[in-house]
């Protein structure tokens, strides 16, 4: 020990080493500024809140718009809304709700692709970006908005199968981001969500609120107000038999499968009966089975979702 250093106090070399270790520890604990994402890498990304990262998706799992049958009205409405947003015109957040397997998420992805394809040759066109955020990452939406705000690109932020359980309060984060926050939603961002529930909450949860709350009307308003943040409510309902057969025939024609029309009709209806459901997803599952039996290879599109 240095003769001039009092007992119990580290010397200059020890002190420097200690300060260096403290500085390194503080650097490890300090929040790191995420690197700017390379938005030219792809037209679609998946949001990862850990590290605040947008992971590019080179090939999106999507269905061609022409294969989405039986949803003509909602298809046209969503396409018009997406087109207006892409052009910088006023557009609404959209909630696609209803029967499973009828093409809700497929329509979002198809609309994104179609708008980009329509304008691909336009001078100065910035491709529309699709960003998928998982349901469990909704609380990180403000961080995603920070990254997209000010970008020259326009973004569809897409959450598939969005719903909330009775003890889940993350819906408040979504409400704030959609319209209620002090910063508001960036003008270059729109939010599309799919759900089996129109109000995104379980019916029994809302009934319980009504039965036990001192002011039941206020309790229900709190839950329903989330859906009100979506200017477009697009309902997807169970398809009719004729619509189901139209879906099947669309896939058959697209993939060039040769089969007798009467046999196709009988088999397709029997398949739907055994599944207890008629939807685009069930139609595609039947076509997969048929192609396998006939030995016809398929360039598989995503099943309608």
TORDO-668246 format. One record per residue (C-alpha): residue number from 1; residue in one letter; chain; x, y, z. Coordinates in pm, whole numbers. Each point is the difference from the previous one (the first is absolute). Layout:
% residues N
NUM;a;A;X;Y;Z
...
% end
This chain:
% residues 305
1;x;A;0;0;0
2;x;A;118;356;-78
3;x;A;138;163;311
4;x;A;-210;311;-70
5;x;A;-323;-200;-41
6;x;A;-199;-37;324
7;x;A;-87;-354;103
8;x;A;-324;-130;-155
9;x;A;4;247;-294
10;x;A;102;-146;-337
11;x;A;304;133;-176
12;x;A;-16;197;-322
13;x;A;33;-308;-222
14;x;A;-266;-189;194
15;x;A;-227;304;-4
16;x;A;34;39;-377
17;x;A;-79;-367;-50
18;x;A;-309;29;224
19;x;A;-126;309;-182
20;x;A;51;-175;-335
21;x;A;-208;-298;117
22;x;A;-277;233;122
23;x;A;-2;184;-334
24;x;A;-24;-329;-194
25;x;A;-286;-120;221
26;x;A;-190;325;-50
27;x;A;50;-26;-376
28;x;A;-144;-351;2
29;x;A;-303;117;200
30;x;A;-68;311;-205
31;x;A;-269;-32;-271
32;x;A;147;-48;-343
33;x;A;-130;208;-285
34;x;A;-120;-247;-263
35;x;A;156;24;-343
36;x;A;-227;137;-269
37;x;A;-176;-285;-183
38;x;A;79;-59;-365
39;x;A;-347;59;-140
40;x;A;122;-66;-354
41;x;A;74;-362;95
42;x;A;-362;-113;-52
43;x;A;-360;115;-29
44;x;A;-105;-196;309
45;x;A;148;-25;349
46;x;A;-66;-165;334
47;x;A;37;218;310
48;x;A;223;-135;278
49;x;A;-26;216;313
50;x;A;319;-150;145
51;x;A;259;223;-155
52;x;A;-271;208;-169
53;x;A;67;-176;-328
54;x;A;-189;-33;-329
55;x;A;86;-337;-153
56;x;A;-47;-5;-380
57;x;A;-223;-268;-154
58;x;A;134;-81;-349
59;x;A;-306;-207;-101
60;x;A;-339;70;154
61;x;A;-232;-297;56
62;x;A;-300;132;-191
63;x;A;-290;-97;-226
64;x;A;-61;165;-337
65;x;A;-288;244;12
66;x;A;-182;-188;-277
67;x;A;-23;-310;222
68;x;A;-185;181;279
69;x;A;-363;-73;-85
70;x;A;-325;80;175
71;x;A;132;320;162
72;x;A;-42;242;-289
73;x;A;-149;292;197
74;x;A;256;5;282
75;x;A;278;-60;-254
76;x;A;-97;312;-194
77;x;A;-37;211;315
78;x;A;340;-100;140
79;x;A;172;43;-336
80;x;A;-146;350;-36
81;x;A;110;93;352
82;x;A;350;-138;-56
83;x;A;30;175;-335
84;x;A;-96;336;152
85;x;A;246;-46;285
86;x;A;282;-90;-242
87;x;A;-66;323;-192
88;x;A;20;209;317
89;x;A;-376;61;16
90;x;A;-215;-39;314
91;x;A;-65;-364;91
92;x;A;-126;-197;299
93;x;A;139;-264;230
94;x;A;-178;-326;-85
95;x;A;-128;-287;213
96;x;A;-75;-317;-197
97;x;A;-214;-222;222
98;x;A;-216;-308;-30
99;x;A;0;-364;-104
100;x;A;329;-187;4
101;x;A;165;-109;-322
102;x;A;-184;252;-218
103;x;A;310;190;-112
104;x;A;33;288;247
105;x;A;378;7;32
106;x;A;42;-124;-357
107;x;A;-192;305;-122
108;x;A;228;238;192
109;x;A;312;-155;-155
110;x;A;-158;-19;-347
111;x;A;-108;366;14
112;x;A;352;106;94
113;x;A;148;-197;-292
114;x;A;-258;120;-250
115;x;A;42;369;80
116;x;A;377;-31;-40
117;x;A;-43;-189;-327
118;x;A;-237;266;-139
119;x;A;243;283;71
120;x;A;331;-181;-49
121;x;A;83;199;-315
122;x;A;-116;338;130
123;x;A;277;258;7
124;x;A;113;75;354
125;x;A;-216;-275;149
126;x;A;109;-117;346
127;x;A;-121;-359;50
128;x;A;-257;-44;274
129;x;A;151;-192;293
130;x;A;-182;-270;196
131;x;A;112;-46;362
132;x;A;-139;-291;199
133;x;A;-15;42;377
134;x;A;-90;-297;218
135;x;A;-285;22;245
136;x;A;229;-40;302
137;x;A;215;294;-116
138;x;A;-279;259;-13
139;x;A;148;188;297
140;x;A;308;76;-211
141;x;A;-203;188;-263
142;x;A;128;342;115
143;x;A;358;-115;-75
144;x;A;-105;-115;-345
145;x;A;-172;333;-64
146;x;A;323;180;93
147;x;A;187;-192;-271
148;x;A;-262;55;-271
149;x;A;-70;365;78
150;x;A;174;225;-249
151;x;A;84;-278;-248
152;x;A;-64;71;-370
153;x;A;-184;-333;-16
154;x;A;-359;-69;100
155;x;A;-74;-295;227
156;x;A;-286;-240;59
157;x;A;51;-130;353
158;x;A;-182;-333;9
159;x;A;-101;-210;300
160;x;A;-158;-338;-71
161;x;A;-248;-163;237
162;x;A;-21;297;235
163;x;A;-204;-48;317
164;x;A;30;63;372
165;x;A;-71;-213;305
166;x;A;-187;115;309
167;x;A;311;86;201
168;x;A;189;157;-291
169;x;A;54;376;9
170;x;A;229;31;-303
171;x;A;-301;110;-205
172;x;A;49;342;159
173;x;A;338;29;-173
174;x;A;-164;-72;-333
175;x;A;-272;258;64
176;x;A;258;267;75
177;x;A;204;-76;-311
178;x;A;-297;-13;-237
179;x;A;-136;344;84
180;x;A;7;88;366
181;x;A;369;69;70
182;x;A;153;345;22
183;x;A;209;-63;-314
184;x;A;-272;-191;-181
185;x;A;53;-248;-279
186;x;A;260;111;-257
187;x;A;-164;110;-323
188;x;A;205;-257;-191
189;x;A;-132;-293;208
190;x;A;-333;-181;-12
191;x;A;-105;-291;220
192;x;A;-178;-312;-131
193;x;A;-108;-279;235
194;x;A;-189;-325;-36
195;x;A;-207;-162;271
196;x;A;-278;-251;52
197;x;A;-163;257;232
198;x;A;-153;326;-113
199;x;A;75;173;331
200;x;A;331;-184;65
201;x;A;-122;-101;348
202;x;A;-165;-327;115
203;x;A;-377;32;24
204;x;A;-5;-149;352
205;x;A;255;260;110
206;x;A;-228;281;-115
207;x;A;-305;-167;156
208;x;A;185;-29;331
209;x;A;93;367;-16
210;x;A;-365;86;-56
211;x;A;-116;-216;292
212;x;A;254;106;264
213;x;A;100;356;-79
214;x;A;-147;292;194
215;x;A;-39;182;-331
216;x;A;-34;-287;-248
217;x;A;-47;228;-298
218;x;A;335;166;64
219;x;A;173;-337;40
220;x;A;-131;-122;-333
221;x;A;87;328;-172
222;x;A;360;-42;114
223;x;A;22;-337;-176
224;x;A;-193;87;-314
225;x;A;191;326;-52
226;x;A;299;-198;-127
227;x;A;-194;-123;-302
228;x;A;-121;355;-58
229;x;A;359;98;-82
230;x;A;-39;-199;-322
231;x;A;-184;203;-261
232;x;A;-67;-308;-211
233;x;A;-174;-308;138
234;x;A;4;-266;-268
235;x;A;-207;-307;85
236;x;A;81;-347;-136
237;x;A;-286;-246;25
238;x;A;-38;-369;-66
239;x;A;-22;-66;-371
240;x;A;-290;-161;-179
241;x;A;25;-332;-182
242;x;A;25;175;-336
243;x;A;277;229;126
244;x;A;188;-299;139
245;x;A;-18;-179;-334
246;x;A;115;318;-173
247;x;A;307;3;227
248;x;A;75;-364;-83
249;x;A;-41;60;-373
250;x;A;228;302;19
251;x;A;282;-211;141
252;x;A;-67;-282;-247
253;x;A;20;238;-295
254;x;A;306;183;136
255;x;A;199;-323;38
256;x;A;-130;-168;-316
257;x;A;-142;-307;175
258;x;A;-210;-220;-230
259;x;A;-307;-160;161
260;x;A;-361;-65;-93
261;x;A;-222;287;113
262;x;A;-263;-224;165
263;x;A;267;-196;186
264;x;A;164;321;115
265;x;A;-326;140;132
266;x;A;-93;-318;187
267;x;A;346;-43;154
268;x;A;35;365;100
269;x;A;-339;8;174
270;x;A;74;-326;180
271;x;A;335;142;115
272;x;A;-169;313;138
273;x;A;-263;-213;175
274;x;A;263;-214;174
275;x;A;178;314;115
276;x;A;-321;162;119
277;x;A;100;324;-167
278;x;A;11;178;-335
279;x;A;277;255;-50
280;x;A;289;89;-227
281;x;A;236;-191;227
282;x;A;-214;-316;-20
283;x;A;-21;39;-380
284;x;A;380;16;-26
285;x;A;40;-303;228
286;x;A;-230;-201;-226
287;x;A;194;109;-309
288;x;A;326;-107;166
289;x;A;-147;-342;72
290;x;A;-136;-32;-353
291;x;A;331;102;-159
292;x;A;184;-251;216
293;x;A;-232;-283;-106
294;x;A;35;95;-367
295;x;A;378;46;24
296;x;A;-15;366;-103
297;x;A;277;217;152
298;x;A;-114;337;133
299;x;A;181;328;23
300;x;A;-156;52;340
301;x;A;-151;338;83
302;x;A;-78;76;361
303;x;A;-330;-140;117
304;x;A;-257;277;47
305;x;A;12;126;357
% end
